[in-house]
Amino acid sequence: MKSSANATLPGPRTEVGGAGKPTLAIRWIYPQFDGLLTILSKGSLVIGRAAECDLVLEGGQVSRRHAEIRQEGLVFRVRDLGSSNHLYVDGQRVIEAALSPGGLVRIGEWLGLVVETESRPDDQQEAFHEVVPGYWAGPTLWPRLAGLRSAATTKIPVIIEGETGTGKEGIARAVHAWSGRPGKLVVVNCAAIPENLAEGELFGYRKGAFTGAERMHQGFLRASDKGTLFLDEVADLPLAMQPKLLRALEQGEATPIGETAPASIDLRVVAAIQRPLAEAVSAKTFRPDLQARLDGLTVRLPGLRERVEEIPFLFCQLLKGHWGGREPPKIETPLVEALCRYGWPHNIRELDHLAQQLAALHGKERTLTRAHLPEKIREKLKPAESSAPTVTPELALKIMGEEGGNIRRAADRLMLSRQQLYRLLESIPNFDLRAFRREIQSRRATEPPS
């Protein structure tokens, strides 16, 4: 297993396995970034740092026997085995909880994401790929780029669809790099071109062609000859310019303002939009014939909230880039857990701004904790973390039995005060605490030594 700057612990060992139809698994996403899976199967899976555990996670915050996962009917449930640092599911301390896809499990320093998978633990592949320098794609994004990599060497136009901040320009740069075209990648922000200047910006002009044309301007189309033209926010292209652009792309030539002879252009078009281009066509702000010309291959980039398993790695990479060449600090797991639970409305751009802010405000810290996060992030997470767990009488008796009838230890595991636990036990009809303790002692006396 490979190591990383922020993952100095040995990787987890797992001996459980499964194959065939999709099943539930935990993908460990921090402090290791290898995409290691623990497949959940029938029976009990004991997790801890002791060598005899089914899944060994080493770390100072992991108890010898920390938690157990067991299948109950069609549901997998995780249960705290009396660990010193407790068990957390979706940021909330729990005694036991059901596991479902998308859930986060924190055990000591380790953070896992519950996923559905057909993989086996020995089917591990490289989890992250540097698409272009500084732009990474992980296990959610990378498979979506397979068709794009295959089509990159052709001239088929590409539409990249995604919310703001998802990294559409990075994918455009990747398409250009994969294409092998000798020309440049020319980036055009269509939303920033004034309508009265659009033709000159796109097609260029000769010196003196109009008032203010004090020098020749090549224009974006001719600048991208033998290369790639990236039309960012293409839906905002002025409507009057769209037929002229369509003709230029179909004819393979552009005529600068003030010239009579067209110039040949050989370019590849990549367009980026936030919403499907069909919506702009329906609103009559985009021509359907230009849409048809651009719509060769469409790739949708998922928002960062759909790429939870990639957030820890991406954050560490971004943080490293803002740390000025110095060794970045240790990052505590609760901080990473909070990042995975946040909604990221502005996606990777917002994550990058956070990394930059932490470097600016806490650049001398050796360890970054959850308390270093901006209030706007911590406030968004408060409601779920403040909700109290539901403790049933059945669960209370179960934990009491495991703790030998000790009220203090059982109350701590149940996250109750001793008074609350006493009141819960008193609500059980005909319950006698002394008789319950005698029964436990008697049962333990007859059990064979483990």
C-alpha positions in Angstrom: 0.0 0.0 0.0 1.3 3.4 -0.9 1.8 6.1 1.8 1.0 9.8 1.6 2.0 12.9 3.4 -0.9 12.9 5.8 -1.3 9.1 6.2 1.6 7.6 8.2 -0.4 4.8 9.7 -0.2 1.3 8.2 -3.2 0.4 6.0 -6.1 -1.7 7.3 -6.0 -5.5 6.8 -9.2 -7.2 5.8 -10.0 -10.9 5.3 -13.7 -10.6 4.5 -14.7 -10.8 0.9 -17.4 -11.2 -1.6 -18.1 -11.0 -5.4 -20.9 -10.9 -7.9 -23.9 -8.7 -7.3 -23.5 -5.3 -5.8 -23.0 -5.4 -2.0 -22.3 -2.9 0.7 -18.8 -2.0 1.6 -16.7 0.6 3.4 -14.2 2.5 1.3 -11.6 4.0 3.7 -11.0 7.5 2.5 -8.8 9.0 5.3 -5.9 8.9 6.4 -5.1 6.6 3.5 -6.1 7.4 -0.1 -5.8 4.0 -1.7 -9.5 3.4 -2.1 -9.2 0.3 0.0 -12.5 -1.6 0.4 -13.9 -3.6 3.2 -16.7 -5.8 1.8 -19.5 -6.4 4.3 -20.7 -10.0 4.4 -22.8 -12.2 6.6 -21.7 -12.7 10.2 -19.8 -10.4 12.4 -16.9 -8.1 11.5 -14.9 -6.9 14.5 -12.9 -3.8 13.9 -10.0 -2.6 16.1 -6.2 -2.5 16.4 -5.8 -5.9 18.0 -4.3 -8.5 15.7 -7.2 -10.9 16.2 -9.8 -8.5 14.9 -11.3 -9.2 11.5 -10.3 -5.7 10.3 -7.2 -4.2 11.8 -7.0 -0.4 11.9 -3.8 0.8 13.6 -3.7 4.1 15.3 -3.5 5.6 18.8 -7.2 6.5 18.8 -8.4 3.0 17.8 -9.3 0.7 20.7 -8.3 -2.9 20.6 -11.9 -4.0 19.9 -13.5 -0.8 18.7 -16.6 -1.7 16.8 -18.6 -4.5 15.3 -20.6 -4.7 12.1 -23.2 -7.4 11.9 -25.9 -8.2 9.3 -29.5 -8.2 10.7 -31.9 -9.3 8.0 -31.2 -7.1 5.0 -29.5 -4.4 7.1 -25.9 -4.0 8.2 -25.6 -2.4 11.7 -22.4 -1.1 13.3 -22.1 -1.1 17.1 -19.6 0.5 19.5 -17.8 -2.2 21.6 -17.0 0.1 24.5 -14.2 2.0 22.7 -12.3 4.8 24.4 -12.8 7.3 21.6 -16.3 6.2 20.6 -18.0 5.4 17.3 -19.3 8.1 14.9 -21.7 7.7 12.0 -22.4 10.8 9.9 -20.7 13.0 12.4 -22.8 11.8 15.3 -21.6 9.7 18.2 -23.6 6.5 18.2 -24.0 3.3 20.2 -25.2 1.5 17.2 -26.6 2.5 13.8 -27.7 1.1 10.5 -25.3 1.6 7.6 -26.5 2.8 4.2 -24.8 4.0 1.0 -23.3 7.5 1.5 -22.9 7.2 5.2 -19.7 8.1 7.0 -18.1 5.9 9.6 -15.4 7.3 11.9 -13.3 4.9 14.0 -10.4 6.6 15.7 -8.2 8.2 13.0 -10.0 6.3 10.2 -12.9 7.7 8.1 -14.8 5.4 5.8 -17.6 6.0 3.3 -20.3 3.3 2.9 -20.6 2.4 -0.8 -22.3 -0.1 -3.0 -19.7 -2.1 -5.0 -19.1 -5.2 -7.0 -15.3 -5.1 -6.3 -13.4 -7.5 -4.0 -10.7 -6.3 -1.6 -8.0 -7.7 -3.9 -9.3 -5.8 -6.9 -7.8 -2.5 -5.9 -6.7 -0.1 -8.6 -5.1 3.3 -8.6 -7.7 5.5 -6.9 -6.5 9.0 -8.2 -5.2 10.2 -11.5 -3.5 13.5 -12.2 -5.4 14.4 -15.4 -3.3 17.5 -16.1 -0.8 19.1 -13.7 -2.7 20.0 -10.5 -6.1 18.6 -11.6 -7.0 15.3 -10.1 -9.8 12.8 -10.8 -10.7 10.2 -8.3 -12.9 7.0 -8.3 -16.1 8.9 -8.9 -14.9 11.3 -11.7 -12.2 9.2 -13.4 -14.5 6.5 -14.9 -16.8 9.2 -16.4 -13.8 10.5 -18.4 -13.2 7.2 -20.2 -15.2 8.1 -23.3 -13.7 11.5 -23.4 -10.2 10.1 -23.4 -11.1 7.8 -26.3 -12.7 10.7 -28.3 -10.0 13.3 -27.5 -7.9 12.4 -30.6 -10.8 13.0 -32.9 -12.4 16.4 -33.9 -15.7 15.6 -32.4 -16.9 18.6 -30.4 -17.4 18.2 -26.7 -19.8 19.8 -24.2 -18.8 19.8 -20.6 -21.7 20.2 -18.3 -21.4 21.0 -14.6 -22.2 23.4 -11.8 -19.9 26.4 -11.1 -16.6 25.4 -9.6 -16.6 21.8 -10.7 -13.5 22.2 -12.8 -14.8 22.4 -16.4 -11.8 24.3 -17.6 -9.5 21.6 -16.2 -11.3 19.0 -18.2 -11.0 21.2 -21.3 -7.3 21.3 -20.8 -7.2 17.6 -20.4 -9.1 17.1 -23.7 -6.6 19.4 -25.4 -3.6 17.5 -23.9 -5.0 14.1 -24.8 -5.8 15.3 -28.4 -2.1 15.8 -29.3 -3.0 18.9 -31.4 0.0 21.1 -31.9 -1.9 24.4 -31.5 -2.8 26.2 -28.4 -5.8 25.9 -26.1 -7.6 29.3 -26.3 -10.1 30.0 -23.5 -13.0 32.3 -24.3 -15.4 33.5 -21.5 -18.5 34.0 -23.5 -20.3 35.6 -20.6 -17.7 38.4 -20.5 -17.8 39.4 -24.2 -19.9 42.6 -24.8 -22.3 42.1 -27.6 -20.9 45.1 -29.6 -17.4 43.7 -29.4 -18.1 40.0 -29.9 -17.5 39.7 -33.6 -14.1 41.4 -33.3 -13.1 39.3 -30.4 -14.0 36.1 -32.1 -13.0 36.7 -35.7 -10.4 39.4 -35.3 -9.9 42.6 -37.3 -7.3 44.5 -39.3 -5.8 47.7 -38.1 -8.0 50.7 -38.9 -11.1 48.5 -39.6 -13.1 50.7 -37.2 -12.7 53.5 -34.8 -10.4 52.4 -32.0 -8.8 49.5 -34.0 -5.3 50.8 -33.6 -3.7 47.5 -34.3 -4.4 44.2 -35.8 -6.2 41.6 -33.6 -6.0 37.9 -34.6 -9.3 36.9 -32.9 -10.0 33.8 -30.8 -10.9 31.5 -33.7 -7.6 32.1 -35.7 -5.6 32.0 -32.4 -6.9 28.4 -31.8 -5.9 27.2 -35.3 -4.5 23.6 -35.1 -5.5 23.7 -31.4 -8.6 23.8 -29.2 -11.2 26.6 -28.8 -12.7 26.4 -25.3 -16.1 28.3 -25.2 -16.7 28.7 -21.5 -20.4 29.6 -20.6 -21.3 29.1 -24.2 -25.0 29.6 -23.5 -24.2 33.3 -22.8 -22.8 33.9 -26.3 -24.7 36.9 -27.8 -27.5 35.6 -30.0 -26.5 37.7 -32.9 -23.1 36.1 -33.0 -24.3 32.5 -33.0 -25.1 32.1 -36.8 -21.7 33.7 -37.7 -19.9 31.2 -35.3 -21.9 28.3 -36.7 -21.0 29.2 -40.3 -17.3 29.6 -39.4 -17.2 26.2 -37.7 -19.0 24.5 -40.6 -16.9 26.2 -43.3 -13.6 26.0 -41.4 -12.8 29.6 -42.1 -13.0 33.0 -40.4 -13.1 36.4 -42.0 -11.7 39.2 -39.8 -13.5 42.6 -39.7 -12.1 44.8 -42.5 -10.9 41.8 -44.6 -12.5 40.3 -47.6 -10.6 37.0 -47.8 -11.4 34.4 -45.2 -8.6 32.6 -43.2 -8.7 28.8 -43.0 -9.0 27.5 -39.4 -8.6 23.9 -38.2 -9.8 23.8 -34.6 -11.5 21.6 -32.1 -14.3 23.0 -30.0 -14.9 22.3 -26.4 -17.9 24.1 -24.8 -18.8 24.4 -21.1 -22.2 25.1 -19.6 -23.8 24.9 -16.2 -27.2 23.6 -17.3 -28.2 21.5 -20.3 -27.9 23.5 -23.5 -31.4 22.4 -24.5 -32.8 24.7 -21.7 -31.3 27.7 -23.5 -32.7 26.5 -26.8 -36.2 26.2 -25.2 -35.8 29.7 -23.8 -34.9 30.9 -27.3 -31.6 32.3 -26.2 -29.5 29.7 -28.1 -29.9 28.6 -31.7 -30.9 24.9 -32.1 -28.6 24.5 -35.2 -25.6 25.7 -33.2 -26.5 23.4 -30.4 -26.6 20.5 -32.9 -23.2 21.5 -34.2 -21.6 21.6 -30.7 -23.3 18.5 -29.3 -20.9 15.8 -30.3 -20.1 14.3 -26.9 -21.5 15.6 -23.6 -19.8 14.9 -20.3 -21.5 15.8 -17.0 -19.1 16.7 -14.1 -20.6 15.7 -10.7 -20.7 18.3 -8.0 -18.3 17.9 -5.1 -21.1 16.7 -2.9 -21.4 13.7 -5.3 -17.7 13.0 -4.9 -17.4 12.6 -1.2 -14.8 9.8 -1.4 -12.5 12.3 -3.2 -12.8 15.2 -0.8 -10.1 14.2 1.7 -7.5 13.6 -1.0 -8.4 16.8 -3.0 -8.3 18.9 0.2 -4.9 17.6 1.2 -3.5 18.3 -2.3 -5.0 21.8 -2.3 -3.7 22.5 1.2 -0.2 21.4 0.2 -0.3 23.8 -2.7 -1.1 26.7 -0.5 1.5 25.9 2.2 4.3 27.6 0.5 6.5 24.6 0.0 6.6 23.8 3.7 5.4 20.5 5.1 1.6 20.8 5.6 0.2 20.3 9.0 -1.4 17.1 10.3 -5.2 17.2 9.7 -7.4 15.7 12.4 -10.0 13.3 11.2 -13.1 15.2 12.6 -12.1 18.1 10.4 -12.0 15.9 7.3 -15.3 14.3 8.4 -16.9 17.8 8.5 -15.6 18.5 5.0 -17.3 15.4 3.7 -20.6 16.3 5.3 -20.7 19.9 4.0 -22.7 20.6 0.9 -20.1 22.6 -1.1 -22.4 24.8 -3.2 -19.4 26.2 -5.0 -17.7 22.9 -5.4 -13.9 22.6 -5.9 -13.5 26.3 -6.1 -14.9 26.7 -2.6 -12.7 23.8 -1.3 -9.6 25.6 -2.8 -10.6 28.9 -1.1 -10.9 27.1 2.2 -7.5 25.6 1.9 -6.1 29.0 1.0 -7.9 30.6 4.0 -6.6 28.0 6.4 -3.0 28.5 5.1 -3.3 32.3 5.5 -4.9 32.2 9.0 -3.3 29.1 10.6 -0.1 28.7 8.6 2.0 28.1 11.8 -0.2 25.4 13.2 1.2 21.9 13.4 -2.3 20.3 13.5 -5.5 21.6 11.9 -8.6 20.7 13.9 -12.3 21.0 13.3 -12.3 24.2 15.3 -10.2 25.9 12.6 -13.0 25.6 10.1 -14.9 28.8 9.2 -18.1 29.3 11.2 -20.3 29.0 8.1 -19.2 25.4 7.7 -19.4 24.4 11.3 -22.9 26.0 11.6 -24.2 24.0 8.7 -23.2 20.8 10.5 -24.6 21.6 14.0 -28.2 20.3 13.8 -27.3 16.8 12.8 -24.5 16.6 15.5 -26.7 17.9 18.3 -29.5 15.4 17.9 -29.7 13.0 20.8 -29.5 9.2 20.1 -32.5 7.1 20.8 -31.9 4.5 23.5 -34.5 1.7 23.8 -34.9 -0.3 27.0 -33.8 -3.4 25.0 -30.5 -1.6 24.0 -30.0 -0.4 27.6 -30.3 -4.0 28.9 -27.9 -5.3 26.2 -25.2 -2.7 27.1 -25.8 -3.2 30.8 -25.2 -6.9 30.3 -22.0 -6.3 28.4 -20.8 -4.0 31.2 -21.6 -6.5 34.0 -24.4 -4.3 35.3 -22.1 -1.4 35.9 -24.3 1.7 35.6 -21.5 4.3 35.1 -19.8 2.4 32.2 -23.2 1.5 30.6 -24.4 5.1 30.9 -21.2 6.4 29.3 -21.6 4.0 26.3 -25.2 4.9 25.9 -24.4 8.6 26.1 -26.7 9.1 29.0 -26.3 10.4 32.5 -26.5 7.8 35.3 -29.9 9.4 36.4 -31.2 9.0 32.8 -30.2 5.4 32.7 -31.8 4.7 36.1 -35.0 6.3 34.9 -35.0 4.2 31.7 -34.4 1.0 33.7 -37.2 1.9 36.1 -39.6 2.2 33.1 -39.1 -1.5 32.4 -42.0 -3.5 34.1 -40.8 -5.7 37.0 -37.1 -4.9 36.4 -34.9 -5.6 39.4 -31.4 -4.3 39.1 -29.9 -6.5 41.8 -31.5 -9.6 40.3 -30.2 -8.6 36.9 -26.6 -8.2 38.2 -26.8 -11.6 40.0 -28.0 -13.2 36.7 -25.1 -11.7 34.8 -22.6 -12.9 37.4 -24.1 -16.4 37.4 -24.0 -16.6 33.6 -20.4 -15.4 33.5 -19.4 -18.0 36.1 -20.6 -20.8 33.9 -19.1 -19.5 30.7 -15.9 -21.2 29.5 -12.9 -18.9 29.6 -12.2 -17.2 26.2 
